Amino acid sequence: MIIKFIDVINILFPQICGICGKINKDGLCNQCRIKLEGLAQYSIICEDFKNKYFNELIYIFKYEGLIRKLILDYKFNEKSYMYVCFVKCILENEKIYQKLQSYDAIIPVPISKKRMKERGYNQSLLIAKKISQSLKIPLQTNCLFKTKHIIEQSKLNKEQRKENIQNVYELKNGEILNNKQILLIDDIYTTGNTVNECAKILQQAEPKKIDVLVLAKD
């Protein structure tokens, strides 16, 4: 009997629920799914954003309490596996699922090479990749790049964040995005400076529209 390599990996490192840590092949147990769904907002803001380069903001949670703790763990405490439970919560909502099917391209907010080396993963890319695979929407990772390593936005005040994030992104292969409906994915929306700066650069490709999806809004 031949044991596949993937089976060995699953035995040695079984999939666990990203919230409670119990073994669960889906990455999110039923009890924790109910808990997350109870906290979810599933909001789509369609208002005219002042001085913004994107059209709509989609967010799943408010950035507070348990959700804040979970996202901080996911982002800073080497719990990369938690992206599975976040994506499941996103896609199991019918309104959000239908909305996400309308896009032509998915782009994660990029991080610098230095940050990637320090953290080992881009938390927005993990979420974007899973959504791309689930909905069969092209994931574009060769268009938007972060060219400078900067101080983390979370360590700065509102005014400092706006200045800190300017001129750190670059567009390449923009023709891929021309006249496309783009979904830009990040983890947290506070002042909105990061996604707005990314959207500003992406507008150089003359897309049809740019919307933003985040896990949580402050």
Helices and strands as residue ranges (DSSP letters): H 5-12, H 30-39, E 43-45, E 56-62, H 65-76, G 80-82, H 83-91, H 94-100, E 105-108, H 113-119, H 123-135, E 144-146, G 153-155, H 158-164, E 169-171, G 174-177, E 181-189, H 193-202, G 203-205, E 209-217
